[in-house]
Amino acid sequence: MKKITLLSAILMFSFSLFAQNGRQVEDGLFKANLLAPGVSYELGIGSKTTLNLEAFLGFELNGGQIDIPISDYILG
């Protein structure tokens, strides 16, 4: 059982050694988000490095209530 565990650990480690060979990023990636309105542009500045630029519109929904005295609306 120990031999199988050791062999599987060696195999997993050897596969991870080749995980980052070559260029891994795109030259430019544009993304538009409709759920939380905004845009994003990801720029590849190196073979494994990116720069992410984002602009979005943030808003907040509030469950509060307006506190206006009823006496302001009563004529008399």
C-alpha positions as CSV (number, residue, x, y, z in Angstrom):
1,M,0.0,0.0,0.0
2,K,2.9,2.4,0.8
3,K,4.5,1.7,-2.6
4,I,1.2,2.6,-4.4
5,T,0.9,5.8,-2.4
6,L,4.5,6.8,-3.0
7,L,4.2,6.0,-6.7
8,S,1.0,8.1,-7.1
9,A,2.6,11.0,-5.2
10,I,5.6,10.9,-7.5
11,L,3.4,10.8,-10.6
12,M,1.3,13.8,-9.4
13,F,4.4,15.8,-8.6
14,S,6.0,15.1,-12.0
15,F,2.8,16.2,-13.8
16,S,2.8,19.5,-11.9
17,L,6.4,20.2,-13.0
18,F,5.2,20.9,-16.6
19,A,2.1,22.9,-15.7
20,Q,3.6,26.3,-16.5
21,N,5.7,25.9,-19.6
22,G,5.3,28.4,-22.4
23,R,3.1,31.5,-22.6
24,Q,0.0,31.0,-20.4
25,V,-1.8,34.4,-20.9
26,E,-3.6,36.1,-23.7
27,D,-2.4,39.4,-25.2
28,G,-5.6,41.2,-24.3
29,L,-9.0,40.0,-22.9
30,F,-12.1,42.2,-22.7
31,K,-15.0,41.3,-20.5
32,A,-18.4,42.9,-19.9
33,N,-20.4,42.1,-16.8
34,L,-24.1,42.7,-17.0
35,L,-25.1,41.5,-13.5
36,A,-23.1,44.1,-11.7
37,P,-22.6,46.6,-14.6
38,G,-19.0,47.0,-15.5
39,V,-16.2,46.2,-17.9
40,S,-12.8,44.6,-17.5
41,Y,-9.7,44.4,-19.6
42,E,-6.9,42.0,-18.8
43,L,-3.6,42.8,-20.4
44,G,-0.8,40.2,-20.7
45,I,2.4,42.0,-19.6
46,G,4.6,38.9,-19.4
47,S,4.6,35.2,-20.1
48,K,2.8,34.4,-16.8
49,T,1.8,37.9,-15.6
50,T,-1.4,39.9,-16.3
51,L,-2.6,43.4,-15.5
52,N,-6.3,43.7,-14.8
53,L,-8.1,47.0,-15.3
54,E,-11.7,47.3,-14.2
55,A,-14.5,49.9,-14.2
56,F,-17.8,49.2,-12.7
57,L,-21.0,50.8,-11.5
58,G,-21.7,50.0,-7.9
59,F,-25.1,50.5,-6.2
60,E,-26.7,49.5,-3.0
61,L,-30.2,48.3,-2.3
62,N,-31.4,49.3,1.1
63,G,-34.2,47.7,3.0
64,G,-34.8,50.8,5.2
65,Q,-37.9,52.8,5.6
66,I,-38.6,56.5,5.2
67,D,-39.5,58.1,8.6
68,I,-42.0,60.9,7.8
69,P,-44.4,61.9,10.6
70,I,-48.1,61.6,9.6
71,S,-48.8,65.0,11.1
72,D,-47.1,66.6,8.1
73,Y,-49.9,65.3,5.9
74,I,-52.9,66.0,8.1
75,L,-54.7,69.1,7.3
76,G,-56.0,71.1,10.1
